[in-house]
Amino acid sequence: MTDCTGVILAGGRASRYGGLPKGLERVGSRRIIDRVAGTLRHVVDDLLLIANAPEADAWLPGVRRRPDVIADAGSLGGIHAALSHAQSGVLVVAWDMPFVPVELLRRLRAMAATFDAVVPESESKRGVEPLCAYYAAACLAPIEQRLQRGDRRVVSFFDDVRVARVPYEQVQRYGDPNIMFMNVNSPDELALANSYDADSQPADSDSRWAQA
């Protein structure tokens, strides 16, 4: 396998969370950002946090924090920053996704040998999960070109690179996609995430969503 950096994308204005850093909230006994970092560590060679807030340097001690290269470019700008700073392929996970499983990330990295981007299919409006995906260094220039044209759609550059999609029926082998790809964007969604989490349930309850 080629080198791969695990990237935690701590972007967005968290408008539905009152502007608070949602990834620092706890699901069960752990902060969401710690859950994401812990999962990525099983799969990647290094970790990188993409965040603009200066205080983010203290969020994950020992993990590099770098800001966006292109300001106000949305999630696509976050992926651009990840590739710009990592200087390798990147396995990206948004910092508000507490239930992404290790085995799915391993699948994405394993498929990266012959593709520029690897994304799991989902029932989202895009049909894929671009913020739980692998991107090779070859994606950087196409992303820059799209941003220069003012196209901030996170999947805008997919037509310009070799993209592999993990079929939805295969994604389901790793768990319930509605839970795996859940974003904690509001207090109500945080409460829902805690209802799914093994740490907040009785000891004999289903533990399949506990993170390593």
Secondary structure, DSSP 8 states (H G I E B T S, - for coil): ---EEEEEE--S--GGGTT--GGGSEETTEEHHHHHHHHHHTT-SEEEEE---GGGGGTSTTSEEE--SSTT-HHHHHHHHHHHHHSSEEEEEETT-TT--HHHHHHHHHHGGG-SEEEEB-SSTTSB-TTEEEE-GGGHHHHHHHHHTT---TTGGGGGS-EEEE-HHHHGGGS-HHHHT----SHHHHHHHHHH-GGGS-TTS--TT---
